């Protein structure tokens, strides 16, 4: 991730928000949403 951020010179709220949206889209494409049966993996052990 350091390389991703290295060349950016703007760090205002708008620029940071835009990069966050780009990173979120990339992460979402790499790690798919869990299927219905996977819900138990995220359940609280209460």
Protein Blocks (a to p, Z undefined) as FASTA:
>chain_A
ZZmmmmpcbfcfklmmmmmmmmmmmmmmmmccddfklmmmmpcfZZ
